[in-house]
């Protein structure tokens, strides 16, 4: 049973930083394509950033240069470092894992609110 548990969300002022964590059990992060997605009220879920099993990364245009995805193989955890946060980054952030068979797993989500 693969489980993803996000943490690190909260309220932050514009220009601030947060680091989200996604702890994975039942699978090895370096064997999967891991991603962070977000969904704001009334909007579709969108890709924020992803890291492939081979360590290549990609990110959405709206977060390029501000957000960085990384992973710790030792801790079996994926991170999303978010800098220069803007009010439009407010959303529920979800961790996603896709294994070698194409099976997709989701975490429960963590709320990020950027407001003064």
Secondary structure, DSSP 8 states (H G I E B T S, - for coil): --EEEEE--EEE-TT--EEEEEEEESS-GGGSEEEEEEE-TTS--EEEEEE-TTS-EEE-TTTTTTEEEEEETTTTEEEEEE-S--GGG-EEEEEEEE-TT--EEE---EEEEE--
